[in-house]
Amino acid sequence: MRWTIRPAEPADVAELQHIEVDAGRLFAEIGMESIAEDDPPTDAELLAHIGTGTAWVAVDEAGDPVGYALASTVDDEGHLDQVSLRPRAAGHGIGAALIEVVCGWADAEGHDAVTLTTFRDVAWNGPYYRRLGFVDVDDAAMGPELAAVRRGETDAGLDVAPRIAMRRSPAR
């Protein structure tokens, strides 16, 4: 599959939501139905990221969106809020490339690292991010905003399987 990455645009919002729903279905296949049923980001959330230049979309050779990433700043570090792919786009390096775009954004913004939160043991989560150079962050080493993100996830019921925070320097 051939693809490119570009900044997301307001016209992409509905497709990004569809990508999130498609990507979520993989969680149902491993018994995490409640995660698969989560609502995608709202129009307002996606438009806010698009407006701040912290949303990117991967498009295939026909120009159709097949993946996206969202970023923010947490504890004065870049933070990967979300990266999602249509299942047919998995295995083509698109997810890793989107993550590199986020790391490049963080570096350009002067952040020393990129953080994320994820499921520790789900193959396309914790183990995948470790292969990309992310390391686990001990609870005691989390800044207050990252700790608040984790508390929010727990309060929202995302802790159906062990979750962790991870960090990586943008330039490896």
VEXDREN-2710 file (C-alpha; in Angstrom, 1 decimal):
% VEXDREN-2710
k/r/px/py/pz
1/MET/0.0/0.0/0.0
2/ARG/1.3/3.4/-0.9
3/TRP/0.5/6.3/1.4
4/THR/1.4/9.8/2.4
5/ILE/0.9/11.8/5.6
6/ARG/-0.5/15.4/5.6
7/PRO/-2.0/17.7/8.2
8/ALA/-5.6/16.8/8.9
9/GLU/-8.3/19.2/7.6
10/PRO/-11.8/19.9/8.8
11/ALA/-13.2/17.9/5.8
12/ASP/-11.4/14.8/7.3
13/VAL/-13.3/14.8/10.6
14/ALA/-16.0/12.2/9.7
15/GLU/-13.4/9.9/8.1
16/LEU/-11.2/10.1/11.2
17/GLN/-14.1/9.1/13.3
18/HIS/-14.8/6.1/11.0
19/ILE/-11.1/5.1/11.2
20/GLU/-11.4/5.1/15.0
21/VAL/-14.5/2.9/15.0
22/ASP/-12.8/0.5/12.5
23/ALA/-9.6/0.4/14.6
24/GLY/-11.6/-0.2/17.8
25/ARG/-13.1/-3.4/16.4
26/LEU/-9.7/-5.1/16.8
27/PHE/-10.2/-4.8/20.6
28/ALA/-13.4/-6.8/20.4
29/GLU/-11.4/-9.6/18.8
30/ILE/-9.3/-9.9/21.9
31/GLY/-12.1/-9.8/24.4
32/MET/-12.0/-6.0/25.1
33/GLU/-15.5/-5.3/23.9
34/SER/-16.0/-2.2/26.1
35/ILE/-12.9/-0.6/24.4
36/ALA/-14.3/-1.5/20.9
37/GLU/-17.5/0.2/21.8
38/ASP/-15.9/3.5/22.9
39/ASP/-17.1/6.5/21.0
40/PRO/-14.6/8.1/18.6
41/PRO/-13.4/11.7/19.3
42/THR/-16.1/14.3/18.8
43/ASP/-16.2/16.8/16.0
44/ALA/-15.2/19.5/18.4
45/GLU/-12.2/17.5/19.7
46/LEU/-10.9/16.7/16.2
47/LEU/-11.5/20.3/15.0
48/ALA/-9.6/21.6/18.0
49/HIS/-6.6/19.5/17.1
50/ILE/-6.8/20.4/13.5
51/GLY/-7.0/24.1/14.5
52/THR/-3.8/23.8/16.5
53/GLY/-1.9/21.8/13.9
54/THR/-1.8/18.7/16.1
55/ALA/-3.7/16.3/13.8
56/TRP/-2.2/14.4/10.9
57/VAL/-3.8/12.0/8.5
58/ALA/-2.3/9.2/6.4
59/VAL/-4.0/8.8/3.0
60/ASP/-3.7/6.0/0.5
61/GLU/-2.8/6.5/-3.2
62/ALA/-6.5/7.3/-3.9
63/GLY/-6.4/10.0/-1.3
64/ASP/-8.6/8.1/1.2
65/PRO/-7.7/8.5/4.9
66/VAL/-6.4/5.2/6.4
67/GLY/-4.9/6.4/9.7
68/TYR/-4.5/9.5/11.9
69/ALA/-2.6/10.8/14.9
70/LEU/-3.4/13.5/17.4
71/ALA/-1.0/15.2/19.8
72/SER/-1.0/17.7/22.6
73/THR/1.3/19.0/25.3
74/VAL/1.3/17.3/28.7
75/ASP/3.7/18.4/31.4
76/ASP/5.7/20.4/28.9
77/GLU/6.3/17.3/26.8
78/GLY/4.7/16.2/23.6
79/HIS/1.9/13.7/24.1
80/LEU/0.6/11.2/21.6
81/ASP/-3.2/11.4/22.3
82/GLN/-4.2/8.9/19.7
83/VAL/-2.9/7.0/16.7
84/SER/-5.4/4.8/14.8
85/LEU/-5.4/2.9/11.5
86/ARG/-7.9/1.1/9.5
87/PRO/-7.2/-2.6/9.9
88/ARG/-6.3/-2.9/6.2
89/ALA/-3.6/-0.3/6.6
90/ALA/-1.8/-2.2/9.4
91/GLY/1.6/-3.7/8.6
92/HIS/2.6/-1.0/6.1
93/GLY/4.6/1.3/8.5
94/ILE/1.8/3.9/8.6
95/GLY/1.4/3.8/12.4
96/ALA/5.2/4.2/12.9
97/ALA/5.3/7.0/10.4
98/LEU/2.5/8.8/12.1
99/ILE/4.2/8.4/15.5
100/GLU/7.4/9.8/13.9
101/VAL/5.4/12.9/12.7
102/VAL/4.3/13.4/16.3
103/CYS/7.8/13.1/17.6
104/GLY/9.0/15.5/14.9
105/TRP/6.3/18.0/15.9
106/ALA/7.3/17.6/19.6
107/ASP/11.0/18.2/18.8
108/ALA/10.1/21.3/16.7
109/GLU/8.0/22.6/19.6
110/GLY/11.1/22.3/21.9
111/HIS/9.8/19.3/23.9
112/ASP/12.3/16.9/25.3
113/ALA/10.2/13.8/25.0
114/VAL/6.9/12.4/23.8
115/THR/4.6/10.5/26.2
116/LEU/1.6/8.3/25.7
117/THR/-0.7/6.0/27.6
118/THR/-1.6/2.6/26.4
119/PHE/-2.5/-1.0/27.2
120/ARG/0.7/-2.7/28.5
121/ASP/0.2/-6.1/26.9
122/VAL/-1.9/-5.6/23.8
123/ALA/0.4/-6.5/20.9
124/TRP/-0.3/-3.3/18.9
125/ASN/0.0/-1.1/22.1
126/GLY/2.8/-1.5/24.7
127/PRO/5.0/-4.0/22.9
128/TYR/4.7/-2.1/19.7
129/TYR/5.6/1.2/21.3
130/ARG/8.6/-0.4/23.0
131/ARG/9.8/-1.5/19.6
132/LEU/9.6/2.2/18.5
133/GLY/11.8/3.3/21.4
134/PHE/9.2/4.2/24.1
135/VAL/10.0/3.1/27.7
136/ASP/7.6/2.5/30.6
137/VAL/7.2/5.4/33.0
138/ASP/6.9/4.5/36.6
139/ASP/3.9/6.1/38.4
140/ALA/6.3/8.0/40.7
141/ALA/8.0/9.5/37.6
142/MET/4.9/10.9/36.0
143/GLY/4.4/14.6/36.0
144/PRO/1.1/15.9/37.4
145/GLU/-0.6/16.3/34.1
146/LEU/0.3/12.8/32.8
147/ALA/-0.9/11.4/36.2
148/ALA/-4.1/13.2/35.7
149/VAL/-4.5/11.7/32.2
150/ARG/-4.1/8.2/33.8
151/ARG/-6.6/9.0/36.5
152/GLY/-9.0/10.2/33.8
153/GLU/-8.6/7.0/31.9
154/THR/-9.3/5.0/35.1
155/ASP/-12.4/7.1/35.8
156/ALA/-13.6/6.6/32.3
157/GLY/-13.3/2.8/32.7
158/LEU/-10.4/2.3/30.3
159/ASP/-8.5/0.1/32.8
160/VAL/-10.1/-3.1/31.6
161/ALA/-6.5/-4.4/31.2
162/PRO/-3.3/-3.0/32.6
163/ARG/-2.5/0.4/31.3
164/ILE/0.8/2.2/31.4
165/ALA/2.4/5.5/30.5
166/MET/5.4/5.5/28.2
167/ARG/8.0/8.1/27.1
168/ARG/10.5/8.5/24.3
169/SER/12.9/11.2/23.3
170/PRO/11.8/12.7/19.9
171/ALA/15.1/12.2/18.2
172/ARG/16.5/8.7/18.7
END
